[in-house]
């Protein structure tokens, strides 16, 4: 487990990783104590391996493990010379997460969100929505997000929660 504060982003976070598949019998039990916090924003469950590679921008990470990166879109890191270099452009990967002011734009096959766009989510008939606590929406997908075969659904979920073209840094 990891925890920390990002004061510049007005965020505190807790990361819990399941070391053995199926070790966590109920993510709801892990999350429920936090749902009552007055500043609760979100929680999500993601496949650790998939999440890692969806957000890996350093080409050296691919080279180190012998992972093919030939089809990956590249971009400048935006740094001036001599620090400028090419990195993997993760801005379009369906499992990406991006820091925003006060939250992280991320999706998972199981999520709890405070402020929500419930009507947009209800349009996705493969989601199951419940309200475990007033003002908190639990979003559960019929599908696991472990590879890009679910990219269309991941992008639809992202758009339903955060809107299209979200750029609120």
Protein Blocks (a to p, Z undefined) as FASTA:
>chain_A
ZZdddfknopacdddddfbghkamblklmmmmmmmpmkbfbdcdddfklmmmmmmmblkl
mmmnopafklpccddehiacfkbccdddfklgfkbccddehiacdddfbdcdfbdcfklm
mmmmkbccddfbghiacdddfbdcfbfklmmmmmmmmmmmnoghiabZZ
